[in-house]
Amino acid sequence: MRDKRRGILFAVSASLIFGISPVFIRLILDSVNIETANILLSSFANIMFVLLFVFSGGLLHFKAIFANLRKVALIGFVTSMAALFYAYGILVSGPTTAIFLLQLSTIFTILLGVAVLKEKFTRREGIGMLIAVVGVFVLAYGDLAVQIVGTLVLVGAALLNALASLLSKVYVRKISPVALAGGNSFFVFIFIFAYSLLLGKLNTVFPSTVYVYAVLGAVTGVVVSFILLYKAFEVYDVSKVATIMTAQPFLTAIWSFAILALVPTINQLAGGAMIVLGVVVLSLSKEK
């Protein structure tokens, strides 16, 4: 019972904090390109993780990362790809659409569980998936020429995010949530920085306000939210955590309206609600 309460608390907290992070990413993308935005976010996140490591576990977290270097690097590589796709999706389609479509990660996680872990797939789960897929088409129906690109990119981000979540769920048994989140952030920076440097995509001149947004984005979208999510995975069922996390899109819509003055369209709300409903049906079916 205590683990259940803790799991719910961690998942709700992660959802509340993660909900505002797409808004900060969108503000950063007004001044820099996608690669630089991710480098800034991961840079500040890494500084915070190093401080957290020093004050919470000393060298133990670093030792845990080095002891599981290949596993953490694999998660970091997948996460870095997801981050690039996600940032591009926010730039093209906006924070609200992006966070709604990212909920498809739950569907992909379950499909990966069926394909890789040989888990069962029920009729009720199929109904939930169908509802979510219809929601994707409703959400993308607005300006089809623009939305089709953003939708495909964000679906790709959701698939990569699902793969990272599946790997995290497996590896969190052998490495602490804090070390796993920190190691993941370190490798995200390494991969994206190397990619940006090699292809000449690194912006070096931008307004000072970008640093403020990057710090806020790192805190809400990388450090605190991921630690809370990994802690929720540690003590609570994945399907139940995923159900609680479906509150994110509606929080993002509220923050987008309050900070960016972006009013959600009927298509966004209707399609997004269908995606969330499908994910909830699917996740609750997984409990049975």
Backbone as numpy.savetxt, mean C-alpha at the origin, in Angstrom:
# Nx Ny Nz CAx CAy CAz Cx Cy Cz
-8.40 -13.69 22.84 -9.24 -12.48 22.84 -8.37 -11.22 22.84
-7.26 -11.28 23.62 -6.37 -10.12 23.69 -5.71 -9.87 22.34
-5.30 -10.95 21.65 -4.71 -10.82 20.32 -5.72 -10.25 19.33
-6.98 -10.64 19.48 -8.04 -10.14 18.60 -8.19 -8.63 18.76
-8.25 -8.16 20.00 -8.39 -6.72 20.26 -7.19 -5.95 19.73
-6.01 -6.51 19.97 -4.79 -5.86 19.48 -4.77 -5.82 17.96
-5.16 -6.91 17.33 -5.18 -6.98 15.87 -6.13 -5.95 15.27
-7.32 -5.84 15.87 -8.30 -4.85 15.41 -7.77 -3.44 15.58
-7.17 -3.18 16.74 -6.62 -1.85 17.03 -5.51 -1.49 16.03
-4.60 -2.43 15.78 -3.51 -2.19 14.83 -4.06 -1.94 13.43
-5.03 -2.74 13.00 -5.58 -2.63 11.64 -6.35 -1.32 11.46
-7.16 -0.95 12.45 -7.92 0.31 12.37 -6.96 1.51 12.34
-5.93 1.47 13.17 -4.95 2.56 13.22 -4.21 2.69 11.89
-3.81 1.53 11.32 -3.11 1.54 10.03 -4.00 2.13 8.95
-5.28 1.78 8.97 -6.22 2.29 7.97 -6.39 3.80 8.08
-6.52 4.31 9.31 -6.69 5.74 9.53 -5.48 6.53 9.05
-4.30 6.03 9.36 -3.07 6.75 9.01 -2.76 6.63 7.52
-2.95 5.43 6.98 -2.64 5.21 5.57 -3.59 5.98 4.65
-4.78 6.30 5.14 -5.78 6.97 4.32 -5.37 8.33 3.79
-4.51 9.04 4.53 -4.12 10.37 4.11 -2.87 10.37 3.24
-2.11 9.29 3.22 -0.83 9.28 2.50 -0.94 9.54 1.00
-1.99 9.06 0.28 -2.07 9.38 -1.15 -2.19 10.88 -1.43
-2.76 11.63 -0.49 -2.90 13.07 -0.66 -1.52 13.73 -0.66
-0.65 13.32 0.27 0.70 13.87 0.32 1.50 13.49 -0.92
1.30 12.26 -1.41 2.00 11.83 -2.63 1.56 12.70 -3.81
0.27 12.98 -3.90 -0.24 13.82 -4.99 0.35 15.23 -4.91
0.50 15.77 -3.71 1.09 17.10 -3.55 2.56 17.10 -3.96
3.28 16.03 -3.66 4.68 15.91 -4.07 4.79 15.86 -5.59
3.88 15.11 -6.23 3.92 14.93 -7.68 3.59 16.19 -8.46
3.12 17.23 -7.77 2.90 18.51 -8.43 4.24 19.19 -8.76
5.32 18.76 -8.08 6.62 19.44 -8.24 7.75 18.55 -8.76
7.62 17.22 -8.60 8.70 16.32 -9.03 8.12 15.13 -9.77
9.00 14.35 -10.42 8.52 13.17 -11.13 8.30 12.00 -10.18
7.79 10.90 -10.71 7.41 9.74 -9.90 8.60 9.14 -9.18
9.72 9.01 -9.89 10.91 8.39 -9.31 11.46 9.22 -8.14
11.56 10.53 -8.35 12.07 11.41 -7.29 11.15 11.41 -6.08
9.84 11.40 -6.33 8.88 11.35 -5.23 9.10 10.12 -4.36
9.29 8.96 -4.99 9.51 7.74 -4.23 10.86 7.73 -3.51
11.87 8.33 -4.12 13.18 8.43 -3.47 13.09 9.30 -2.22
12.39 10.43 -2.34 12.22 11.32 -1.18 11.45 10.62 -0.06
10.36 9.95 -0.42 9.56 9.25 0.59 10.37 8.18 1.30
11.09 7.37 0.53 11.86 6.28 1.14 13.07 6.81 1.90
13.64 7.95 1.46 14.79 8.54 2.18 14.39 8.95 3.59
13.31 9.71 3.69 12.86 10.15 5.01 12.38 8.96 5.84
11.75 8.00 5.19 11.32 6.80 5.91 12.52 6.06 6.48
13.60 5.98 5.71 14.80 5.28 6.17 15.45 5.97 7.36
15.47 7.30 7.33 16.00 8.06 8.47 15.21 7.73 9.73
13.88 7.70 9.59 13.02 7.40 10.74 13.22 5.97 11.23
13.38 5.05 10.29 13.59 3.65 10.68 14.92 3.46 11.41
15.97 4.15 10.93 17.27 4.05 11.60 17.16 4.55 13.04
16.49 5.69 13.23 16.30 6.22 14.58 15.47 5.25 15.43
14.44 4.67 14.82 13.60 3.71 15.53 14.40 2.48 15.92
15.24 2.02 15.01 16.08 0.86 15.30 17.03 1.14 16.47
17.64 2.31 16.44 18.63 2.68 17.46 17.99 2.74 18.84
16.78 3.32 18.92 16.15 3.54 20.22 15.26 2.37 20.69
14.95 1.43 19.78 14.05 0.34 20.19 14.74 -1.01 20.35
15.68 -1.32 19.47 16.28 -2.65 19.57 17.76 -2.69 19.32
18.38 -1.51 19.21 19.81 -1.47 18.96 20.17 -2.16 17.66
21.15 -3.04 17.72 21.63 -3.73 16.52 20.79 -4.96 16.17
19.85 -5.31 17.03 19.06 -6.53 16.80 18.28 -6.46 15.50
17.70 -5.29 15.19 16.92 -5.15 13.95 17.81 -5.26 12.72
19.01 -4.63 12.79 19.94 -4.72 11.67 20.41 -6.17 11.47
20.68 -6.86 12.57 21.10 -8.26 12.48 20.00 -9.12 11.86
18.75 -8.84 12.23 17.62 -9.60 11.68 17.51 -9.40 10.17
17.74 -8.16 9.72 17.68 -7.87 8.28 18.79 -8.61 7.54
20.02 -8.54 8.06 21.14 -9.21 7.40 21.00 -10.72 7.43
20.37 -11.23 8.47 20.16 -12.68 8.56 19.13 -13.17 7.55
18.26 -12.26 7.12 17.21 -12.61 6.15 17.31 -11.70 4.92
18.54 -11.42 4.49 18.80 -10.40 3.47 18.07 -10.67 2.16
18.12 -11.89 1.66 17.49 -12.20 0.37 15.97 -12.06 0.44
15.40 -12.49 1.55 13.95 -12.40 1.71 13.49 -10.95 1.78
14.20 -10.15 2.57 13.84 -8.73 2.70 14.07 -8.00 1.37
15.15 -8.35 0.67 15.43 -7.72 -0.64 14.34 -8.05 -1.65
13.84 -9.27 -1.60 12.77 -9.66 -2.53 11.51 -8.84 -2.28
11.14 -8.70 -1.01 9.97 -7.87 -0.68 10.20 -6.43 -1.10
11.43 -5.93 -0.88 11.76 -4.56 -1.26 11.66 -4.33 -2.75
12.11 -5.30 -3.54 12.04 -5.17 -4.99 10.58 -5.11 -5.46
9.76 -6.03 -4.94 8.34 -6.06 -5.32 7.64 -4.78 -4.87
7.96 -4.33 -3.66 7.35 -3.11 -3.13 7.76 -1.88 -3.93
9.02 -1.82 -4.37 9.47 -0.68 -5.16 8.74 -0.60 -6.49
8.50 -1.75 -7.12 7.73 -1.76 -8.36 6.29 -1.30 -8.11
5.70 -1.80 -7.02 4.34 -1.40 -6.67 4.26 0.10 -6.39
5.29 0.64 -5.73 5.31 2.07 -5.39 5.35 2.94 -6.64
6.14 2.54 -7.64 6.22 3.31 -8.89 4.89 3.28 -9.63
4.29 2.08 -9.71 2.99 1.95 -10.36 1.94 2.78 -9.63
1.95 2.70 -8.31 0.96 3.39 -7.49 1.07 4.91 -7.64
2.31 5.43 -7.62 2.51 6.88 -7.76 2.04 7.36 -9.13
2.32 6.58 -10.16 1.87 6.96 -11.50 0.34 6.95 -11.57
-0.27 5.95 -10.93 -1.73 5.88 -10.89 -2.35 7.07 -10.18
-1.73 7.52 -9.09 -2.21 8.71 -8.38 -2.10 9.94 -9.27
-0.98 10.05 -10.01 -0.76 11.19 -10.89 -1.81 11.25 -11.99
-2.14 10.09 -12.57 -3.07 10.03 -13.71 -4.53 10.07 -13.27
-4.86 9.29 -12.23 -6.26 9.11 -11.86 -6.69 9.81 -10.57
-5.74 10.30 -9.77 -6.08 10.97 -8.52 -6.05 10.03 -7.33
-5.92 10.58 -6.11 -5.80 9.77 -4.90 -7.00 8.87 -4.62
-8.22 9.37 -4.86 -9.41 8.59 -4.51 -9.52 7.34 -5.37
-9.41 7.50 -6.68 -9.47 6.33 -7.58 -8.35 5.36 -7.26
-7.15 5.90 -7.01 -5.99 5.05 -6.75 -6.20 4.17 -5.52
-6.67 4.75 -4.43 -6.81 3.98 -3.20 -7.96 2.98 -3.29
-9.01 3.33 -4.05 -10.10 2.38 -4.26 -9.60 1.16 -5.03
-8.87 1.41 -6.13 -8.39 0.29 -6.95 -7.33 -0.54 -6.22
-6.62 0.09 -5.30 -5.61 -0.66 -4.55 -6.24 -1.73 -3.66
-7.55 -1.58 -3.38 -8.24 -2.59 -2.58 -8.29 -3.95 -3.29
-8.06 -3.94 -4.61 -8.02 -5.20 -5.34 -6.86 -6.08 -4.88
-5.95 -5.52 -4.11 -4.84 -6.31 -3.55 -5.36 -7.51 -2.77
-6.47 -7.31 -2.07 -7.05 -8.42 -1.29 -7.46 -9.57 -2.20
-8.11 -9.24 -3.33 -8.52 -10.27 -4.27 -7.31 -11.00 -4.82
-6.28 -10.25 -5.20 -5.08 -10.87 -5.74 -4.36 -11.71 -4.68
-4.41 -11.26 -3.42 -3.78 -12.03 -2.34 -4.46 -13.39 -2.19
-5.78 -13.40 -2.26 -6.52 -14.66 -2.14 -6.26 -15.56 -3.34
-6.22 -14.96 -4.55 -5.93 -15.75 -5.75 -4.53 -16.35 -5.68
-3.58 -15.56 -5.16 -2.21 -16.09 -5.00 -2.19 -17.21 -3.97
-3.03 -17.06 -2.93 -3.12 -18.12 -1.93 -3.66 -19.41 -2.53
-4.64 -19.26 -3.43 -5.20 -20.44 -4.11 -4.16 -21.07 -5.03
-3.44 -20.23 -5.78 -2.49 -20.73 -6.77 -1.21 -21.27 -6.13
-0.71 -20.56 -5.12 0.60 -20.91 -4.54 0.46 -21.81 -3.32
-0.48 -21.46 -2.44 -0.63 -22.22 -1.19 -1.71 -23.28 -1.25
-2.35 -23.41 -2.43 -3.38 -24.43 -2.65 -4.57 -24.28 -1.70
-4.93 -23.01 -1.39 -6.08 -22.76 -0.53 -7.38 -22.97 -1.32
-8.47 -23.20 -0.59 -9.77 -23.43 -1.24 -10.38 -22.11 -1.71
-11.19 -22.20 -2.76 -11.88 -21.02 -3.29 -13.36 -21.34 -3.39
-14.19 -20.61 -2.60 -15.61 -20.92 -2.50 -16.46 -20.10 -3.46
-17.72 -20.48 -3.58 -18.66 -19.75 -4.43 -18.87 -18.34 -3.91
-18.95 -18.19 -2.60 -19.16 -16.86 -2.02 -17.97 -15.94 -2.34
-16.78 -16.48 -2.32 -15.60 -15.70 -2.68 -15.68 -15.28 -4.15
-16.20 -16.16 -4.99 -16.38 -15.84 -6.41 -17.35 -14.70 -6.60
-18.44 -14.69 -5.79 -19.42 -13.59 -5.86 -18.77 -12.27 -5.45
-18.00 -12.31 -4.37 -17.31 -11.10 -3.91 -16.35 -10.58 -4.97
-15.64 -11.47 -5.64 -14.71 -11.07 -6.68 -15.44 -10.46 -7.87
-16.59 -11.04 -8.23 -17.38 -10.53 -9.34 -17.87 -9.11 -9.05
-18.35 -8.88 -7.82 -18.82 -7.55 -7.43 -17.68 -6.53 -7.56
-16.49 -6.91 -7.09 -15.34 -6.00 -7.14 -14.92 -5.70 -8.58
-14.93 -6.72 -9.44 -14.55 -6.53 -10.84 -15.52 -5.59 -11.54
-16.83 -5.75 -11.29 -17.83 -4.84 -11.85 -17.57 -3.42 -11.35
-17.19 -3.31 -10.07 -16.86 -2.00 -9.50 -15.71 -1.32 -10.22
-14.72 -2.10 -10.64 -13.59 -1.54 -11.40 -14.07 -0.91 -12.70
-14.95 -1.60 -13.41 -15.47 -1.07 -14.68 -16.31 0.17 -14.45
-17.11 0.18 -13.39 -17.93 1.36 -13.07 -17.03 2.54 -12.75
-16.00 2.30 -11.96 -15.09 3.37 -11.54 -14.33 3.95 -12.73
-13.96 3.10 -13.69 -13.16 3.54 -14.83 -14.01 4.07 -15.98
-15.32 4.05 -15.83 -16.21 4.38 -16.94 -16.20 5.86 -17.31
-15.84 6.75 -16.34 -15.92 8.19 -16.56 -15.28 8.67 -17.84
-14.02 9.09 -17.76 -13.27 9.51 -18.94 -12.42 8.32 -19.35
-13.01 7.44 -20.18 -12.40 6.14 -20.47 -11.00 6.26 -21.05
-10.78 7.27 -21.92 -9.47 7.41 -22.55 -8.37 7.66 -21.52
-8.70 8.41 -20.47 -7.74 8.70 -19.41 -7.72 7.56 -18.39
-8.89 7.09 -17.99 -8.99 6.15 -16.90 -8.47 4.76 -17.23
-8.52 4.37 -18.51 -8.10 3.02 -18.85 -6.62 2.81 -18.54
-5.79 3.83 -18.81 -4.36 3.74 -18.52 -4.13 3.70 -17.01
-4.74 4.66 -16.30 -4.59 4.70 -14.85 -5.10 3.45 -14.18
-6.23 2.93 -14.68 -6.81 1.71 -14.10 -5.89 0.52 -14.27
-5.34 0.34 -15.46 -4.44 -0.78 -15.71 -3.18 -0.69 -14.84
-2.65 0.52 -14.71 -1.45 0.72 -13.89 -1.75 0.41 -12.43
-2.91 0.88 -11.94 -3.26 0.67 -10.54 -3.62 -0.79 -10.24
-4.21 -1.48 -11.21 -4.45 -2.92 -11.05 -3.11 -3.64 -10.95
-2.14 -3.20 -11.76 -0.79 -3.77 -11.66 -0.18 -3.50 -10.29
-0.38 -2.29 -9.76 0.12 -1.95 -8.43 -0.53 -2.83 -7.37
-1.83 -3.09 -7.53 -2.55 -3.94 -6.57 -2.01 -5.37 -6.60
-1.71 -5.87 -7.79 -1.15 -7.23 -7.92 0.22 -7.32 -7.25
1.07 -6.33 -7.50 2.40 -6.32 -6.88 2.29 -6.15 -5.36
1.35 -5.33 -4.92 1.14 -5.13 -3.49 0.67 -6.42 -2.82
-0.17 -7.17 -3.52 -0.65 -8.45 -3.00 0.51 -9.44 -2.85
1.40 -9.45 -3.84 2.56 -10.33 -3.77 3.46 -9.96 -2.60
3.67 -8.66 -2.40 4.48 -8.19 -1.27 3.83 -8.55 0.06
2.50 -8.44 0.15 1.77 -8.79 1.37 1.88 -10.28 1.68
1.77 -11.09 0.63 1.88 -12.54 0.80 3.27 -12.91 1.31
4.29 -12.32 0.73 5.66 -12.57 1.17 5.87 -12.08 2.60
5.30 -10.92 2.92 5.43 -10.36 4.27 4.78 -11.26 5.31
3.61 -11.80 4.97 2.89 -12.67 5.90 3.72 -13.92 6.20
4.42 -14.43 5.19 5.25 -15.63 5.38 6.51 -15.30 6.16
7.17 -14.18 5.82 8.46 -13.86 6.42 8.36 -13.22 7.79
7.18 -12.64 8.15 7.04 -11.98 9.44 7.14 -12.97 10.60
7.03 -14.26 10.29 7.19 -15.29 11.31 8.65 -15.44 11.73
9.57 -15.00 10.85 10.99 -15.19 11.12 11.73 -13.88 11.40
11.07 -12.77 11.15 11.69 -11.46 11.36 10.64 -10.52 11.94
11.02 -9.67 12.88 10.05 -8.81 13.56 9.41 -7.83 12.59
8.17 -7.38 12.88 7.50 -6.42 12.01 8.29 -5.14 11.77
8.94 -4.63 12.83 9.71 -3.39 12.70 10.91 -3.59 11.77
11.64 -4.69 11.96 12.81 -4.98 11.11 12.38 -5.23 9.66
11.26 -5.93 9.49 10.77 -6.22 8.14 10.35 -4.94 7.42
9.63 -4.06 8.12 9.20 -2.79 7.53 10.39 -1.91 7.20
11.36 -1.85 8.12 12.56 -1.04 7.89 13.41 -1.58 6.75
13.65 -2.89 6.75 14.43 -3.50 5.69 13.77 -3.32 4.34
12.46 -3.45 4.30 11.70 -3.24 3.07 11.92 -1.82 2.55
11.85 -0.84 3.44 12.04 0.56 3.06 13.46 0.81 2.55
14.47 0.20 3.19 15.86 0.37 2.76 16.05 -0.11 1.31
15.50 -1.28 1.02 15.68 -1.84 -0.31 14.84 -1.11 -1.36
13.69 -0.58 -0.97 12.90 0.24 -1.90 13.74 1.44 -2.36
14.41 2.09 -1.41 15.26 3.23 -1.76 16.39 2.80 -2.69
17.06 1.70 -2.38 18.19 1.23 -3.18 17.75 0.95 -4.62
16.66 0.21 -4.79 16.21 -0.17 -6.13 15.75 1.04 -6.94
14.94 1.92 -6.33 14.41 3.06 -7.08 15.51 4.09 -7.37
16.42 4.28 -6.41 17.53 5.22 -6.62 18.43 4.75 -7.77
18.75 3.45 -7.78 19.59 2.89 -8.85 18.90 3.03 -10.20
17.61 2.75 -10.23 16.83 2.86 -11.47 16.80 4.31 -11.97
16.57 5.25 -11.06 16.48 6.67 -11.43 17.83 7.20 -11.90
18.90 6.79 -11.23 20.24 7.25 -11.58 20.66 6.74 -12.96
20.40 5.48 -13.22 20.79 4.87 -14.49 20.05 5.47 -15.67
18.77 5.82 -15.47 17.95 6.35 -16.56 17.85 7.88 -16.56
18.59 8.53 -15.65 18.58 9.99 -15.60 17.24 10.60 -15.23
16.51 9.97 -14.32 15.17 10.44 -13.96 15.12 11.14 -12.59
16.27 11.48 -12.05 16.31 12.08 -10.72 16.23 13.60 -10.80
15.17 14.19 -10.23 15.05 15.65 -10.13 15.87 16.15 -8.95
16.60 17.24 -9.15 17.44 17.77 -8.07 17.00 19.16 -7.61
16.13 19.81 -8.37 15.66 21.15 -8.01 14.14 21.12 -7.85
13.67 21.50 -6.65 12.23 21.53 -6.39 11.96 22.40 -5.16
10.72 22.85 -4.95 10.39 23.73 -3.82 10.64 23.05 -2.47
10.91 23.86 -1.46 11.18 23.33 -0.12 9.96 22.65 0.50
8.75 23.05 0.03 7.53 22.43 0.57 7.47 20.93 0.26
8.17 20.51 -0.79 8.19 19.09 -1.15 8.77 18.27 -0.02
9.79 18.83 0.68 10.39 18.11 1.81 9.36 17.87 2.91
8.53 18.89 3.15 7.50 18.76 4.19 6.51 17.66 3.83
6.04 17.68 2.58 5.10 16.66 2.12 5.74 15.27 2.14
7.03 15.21 1.82 7.73 13.92 1.81 7.84 13.34 3.22
8.12 14.20 4.19 8.19 13.73 5.58 6.83 13.21 6.03
5.78 13.99 5.76 4.43 13.57 6.15 4.01 12.29 5.41
4.36 12.21 4.13 4.04 11.02 3.36 4.78 9.80 3.86
6.05 9.99 4.26 6.85 8.88 4.78 6.29 8.37 6.10
5.92 9.31 6.97 5.37 8.93 8.28 4.07 8.16 8.13
3.16 8.70 7.31 1.82 8.11 7.19 1.77 6.90 6.26
2.55 6.94 5.18 2.42 5.90 4.17 3.46 4.80 4.22
4.57 5.04 4.92 5.65 4.05 4.91 5.98 3.54 6.31
6.22 4.44 7.24 6.73 4.02 8.55 5.62 3.51 9.47
4.81 4.41 9.98 3.82 4.04 11.00 2.78 3.06 10.48
2.23 3.34 9.29 1.16 2.48 8.76 1.65 1.05 8.51
2.87 0.90 7.96 3.37 -0.44 7.65 3.72 -1.21 8.92
4.27 -0.53 9.92 4.57 -1.20 11.19 3.28 -1.70 11.82
2.25 -0.85 11.83 0.96 -1.25 12.40 0.33 -2.40 11.60
0.47 -2.35 10.27 -0.07 -3.41 9.43 0.63 -4.74 9.69
1.96 -4.70 9.78 2.71 -5.93 10.05 2.39 -6.49 11.44
2.19 -5.58 12.40 1.82 -6.03 13.74 0.43 -6.67 13.73
-0.47 -6.11 12.92 -1.81 -6.71 12.79 -1.71 -8.11 12.18
-0.87 -8.26 11.14 -0.65 -9.57 10.53 -0.09 -10.58 11.54
0.72 -10.06 12.47 1.40 -10.91 13.43 0.42 -11.55 14.42
-0.66 -10.83 14.77 -1.54 -11.32 15.83 -2.97 -11.59 15.37
-3.28 -11.31 14.08 -4.67 -11.43 13.63 -4.71 -12.02 12.23
-5.86 -12.59 11.85 -6.00 -13.23 10.55 -5.90 -12.21 9.41
-5.26 -12.63 8.30 -5.07 -11.76 7.15 -6.41 -11.27 6.60
-7.38 -12.19 6.49 -8.68 -11.82 5.91 -9.40 -10.77 6.75
-9.30 -10.88 8.07 -9.97 -9.92 8.95 -9.27 -8.56 8.91
-7.94 -8.59 8.85 -7.18 -7.35 8.73 -7.55 -6.65 7.42
-7.62 -7.44 6.33 -7.96 -6.88 5.01 -9.35 -6.24 5.02
-10.29 -6.84 5.73 -11.64 -6.30 5.82 -11.64 -4.94 6.51
-10.92 -4.84 7.62 -10.84 -3.58 8.36 -10.17 -2.49 7.52
-9.15 -2.88 6.75 -8.38 -1.92 5.96 -9.18 -1.33 4.79
-10.37 -1.90 4.50 -11.18 -1.35 3.41 -11.75 0.03 3.73
-11.56 0.51 4.94 -12.01 1.87 5.29 -11.11 2.93 4.66
-9.90 2.55 4.23 -8.94 3.51 3.68 -9.49 4.40 2.57
-10.12 3.84 1.53 -10.54 4.69 0.40 -11.48 5.83 0.78
-12.40 5.53 1.70 -13.36 6.56 2.09 -12.68 7.67 2.89
-11.68 7.29 3.69 -10.90 8.29 4.41 -10.08 9.13 3.43
-9.52 8.47 2.40 -8.77 9.21 1.38 -9.66 10.18 0.63
-10.89 9.77 0.32 -11.83 10.66 -0.37 -12.12 11.90 0.47
-12.27 11.70 1.78 -12.53 12.83 2.69 -11.32 13.77 2.74
-10.10 13.19 2.88 -8.89 14.00 2.93 -8.65 14.72 1.61
-8.93 14.05 0.49 -8.74 14.66 -0.84 -9.65 15.88 -1.00
-10.87 15.77 -0.49 -11.81 16.89 -0.55 -11.36 18.02 0.36
-10.90 17.67 1.57 -10.52 18.69 2.56 -9.24 19.42 2.18
-8.26 18.70 1.63 -6.95 19.30 1.36 -6.77 19.71 -0.10
-7.22 18.86 -1.04 -7.01 19.12 -2.46 -8.25 19.70 -3.15
-9.36 19.79 -2.42 -10.64 20.28 -2.98 -11.09 19.41 -4.16
-10.78 18.12 -4.09 -11.21 17.18 -5.12 -12.52 16.52 -4.69
-13.57 16.79 -5.43 -14.89 16.22 -5.12 -15.02 14.86 -5.82
-15.28 13.79 -5.08 -15.42 12.48 -5.72 -16.59 12.46 -6.69
-16.42 11.81 -7.83 -17.50 11.69 -8.81 -18.43 10.54 -8.42
-19.58 10.51 -9.06 -20.52 9.41 -8.83 -19.89 8.07 -9.20
-19.15 8.07 -10.30 -18.48 6.85 -10.73 -17.47 6.36 -9.69
-16.71 7.30 -9.14 -15.70 6.94 -8.13 -16.36 6.34 -6.89
-17.41 7.00 -6.41 -18.07 6.53 -5.19 -18.80 5.21 -5.41
-19.54 5.12 -6.54 -20.30 3.89 -6.81 -19.37 2.72 -7.09
-18.40 2.95 -7.99 -17.45 1.88 -8.32 -16.59 1.51 -7.13
-16.14 2.53 -6.40 -15.31 2.27 -5.22 -16.06 1.50 -4.15
-17.33 1.87 -3.93 -18.15 1.16 -2.94 -18.35 -0.31 -3.34
-18.51 -0.56 -4.65 -18.67 -1.94 -5.12 -17.38 -2.74 -4.91
-16.24 -2.11 -5.16 -14.95 -2.78 -4.93 -14.81 -3.14 -3.45
-15.10 -2.17 -2.59 -14.99 -2.40 -1.15 -15.96 -3.49 -0.70
-17.22 -3.44 -1.20 -18.20 -4.46 -0.85 -17.72 -5.85 -1.30
-17.19 -5.92 -2.51 -16.67 -7.19 -3.00 -15.54 -7.72 -2.15
-14.65 -6.82 -1.74 -13.52 -7.22 -0.90 -14.00 -7.70 0.47
-14.99 -7.00 1.05 -15.54 -7.41 2.35 -16.19 -8.79 2.25
-17.01 -8.99 1.23 -17.65 -10.30 1.02 -16.59 -11.39 0.89
-15.59 -11.10 0.08 -14.52 -12.06 -0.16 -13.74 -12.36 1.13
-13.40 -11.32 1.86 -12.60 -11.48 3.09 -13.38 -12.22 4.17
-14.68 -11.88 4.34 -15.48 -12.55 5.34 -15.73 -14.01 4.96
-15.80 -14.29 3.67 -15.95 -15.68 3.22 -14.73 -16.49 3.59
-13.58 -15.82 3.60 -12.32 -16.50 3.91 -12.26 -16.94 5.35
-13.06 -16.32 6.21 -13.05 -16.69 7.62 -13.70 -18.04 7.85
-14.66 -18.41 7.02 -15.51 -19.57 7.26 -14.80 -20.86 6.88
